[in-house]
């Protein structure tokens, strides 16, 4: 997917978790400028295997996500009905499962195919 090779340029928290990514093209232009918005609980696993279950809108408990700043995405997978898994260059992993009742995550921006995983996930997944 287009996010591989992008760098985390911003993390922001309110009732959602927002992670911005960007990467330059070989010609110096912008290859990808995107934002991942997470509205469901997520799991962050650091390189040592320590897992933290994080919930948007919980303020300071989201602090472990700050460690993603400047990390590079090395792998991305979307499986099942929209489970998102990201791996970063330091070994950290982030995953978000579809929420049965709410939108769980969406990805938008330039250089990215937009993705929205709505309540209950998505069937007929093509990514």
Residue, then its C-alpha position, 0 to 999 in steps of 0.5 A: x500500500x501507499x503508506x510503506x516508506x512514509x514517515x509519521x509527521x504528526x500525532x494528534x488526539x481529541x475524541x479521535x486519534x490522528x496520525x499524519x504521514x508523508x513521503x517525497x517522490x524521487x523528483x522532490x515532490x510529495x508522493x504521499x501526504x495522508x492522515x489516518x483517523x482512528x475512532x476505535x480502540x487500538x493496540x500499540x505493541x512496542x519492539x520489546x513486545x509490550x502491548x498497550x490497549x489505547x482508547x481515543x478520547x482518553x487524554x494522557x493515556x494516549x501518550x505512547x502514541x507520541x513515540x510514533x513521531x518520525x517513525x517510518x512505516x515498513x509494512x501495512x496490512x488490511x485483513x478480514x473485515x477491515x483490521x488495520x495493522x501497521x509496522x514501523x521501522x523501530x519494530x512498533x506495531x499498531x492495530x485497529x479492529x473494526x468496531x461493531x457499532x461505530x466507524x473504526x478508522x479511515x485513511x485519506x490524503x493525496x497519493x493514497x486510495x481513501x479507505x473508510x471502515x464503517x460500523x461492523x467492518x467492510x465485506x468484499x475487502x479489495x485492498 
